[in-house]
Amino acid sequence: MPRSYAGWFRLVAVAEAVSWIGLLVAMAFKYGLGEPLGVTVMGWVHGLVFTAYVVTCLVIFSPLRWRFGVLVLALVASVPPLASVWFERWAHRRDLFTERDSVEPTFWGRVRYVLRELN
């Protein structure tokens, strides 16, 4: 099991890319050979992994202190096939997977504070 944010993100990004490829292959079988079962199965699997990728992005962007633009780029990378792997490599080259020390609260820390104040 991964022990870092980078490890978890890499695992989910590669899984998302592989499920994309599986879905594309299943679509070729559906429209080329008339076998729709593959799309039913791979569509469900890809939807699950896609959701895991989005949740992973939303969870790790705050402790890693990503700028909002980086988060948007990570989320947009989930749409084209294999772009999640491209984003993971791009972010790794720019050292975006290391935690930054800061006295300022994280994004989710600010959200928690606002919700407490509203109650």
N, C-alpha and C positions, 0 to 999 in steps of 0.2 A: 504494500500500500504506500502511496506517496506520503511524504512527511512535510512537504512544503507547499506553499501556494503555487509555485512554478510546476511542481510535480502533478498536483491536482489539475491545474489548468491544462498542462500538456496531455494528460490522460483523457480529459473530456474533449479537448480540441481534436485529437486524433480520432476518438470515437465518433465525434460529429462528422468528420470528413469521411470516415469509412462508412457510416450509415448513409451519407449522401450518395456515395458511389453505389452502395447496395440498392438504394432507391432508384437511381438512374438505370441500373441493370434490370431491376424489376419492371421499370417502365418500358424498357426495350422488349422484355418478354411479353408484357401486356399488349402493347400496340403492334409488335412485330409478329408474335405467335398466338395472340389471343388468350394468354394465360393471366388472368387478373389477380390470382391469389397472392402472387409475390408482392404486388403493390399494396395489398391489404396488410400483409405482415410487415414489410419493410417500411411502409408509411407509418405504421404504429411505432415501430422501433425508432425510426428517425425522429418522429415527433417527441418521443420520450428523451432521446439523447439531445435533441435541439433544446428542449426545455431545461435539461441539466446544464447545458452550455450557458444559456442565458442566466440561470440562477447562479452558476459559478462566477460568471462575470460580475454580477451584482454583489456577490458576497466578497470577492477578493479585491475589488477596486478600492474600497475604503481603507482596509489595513495597509494596502500597498501605496495608498495616497496617489492614485492615478488622477490625472486631470480629467475633466468631464469629456473632453474631446477624445481621449484615449478610450474611455468607456464606450462612447458612441462608435468608435472605429471597431472595437472588439465585438460589439453587438451587430454592426453592419457586416462584419466578416463571417457571421453565421449564415448569411443568405446565399452567396455564391458557393458552388462546390469547391472544397479544399481551401477556401480562404481562411478558415479558422486555423489551419496549420501555418499558413503564411503569416497570420497575425501573431501567432505564438512565437515564431522565429524572429519576426520583426521586434516584438516586445523583449525577447530574450537578448537580442543584440544591443538594445538600448537600455539594458539593465532595469527593466520595469518590474521585475519580479522580486526585488529585494525590498524588505521593509525599511522605511525611512523613520529615523528617530525624530520626533517632534513633540512639543508640548501642546500643540493645538489639537483639539478633538478631531476624530475622524468624521467622515460624512454621516455614518450611522450613529455615532455618538451625538452629533448635533440633532439628528432626527429624534433620537431618544429623549434628549433634553426638551425639545419643543413639545413632544407628546406629553411629557410629564408636566410641563408648565400649563398645557391646555386642560389638564384634568384638574 
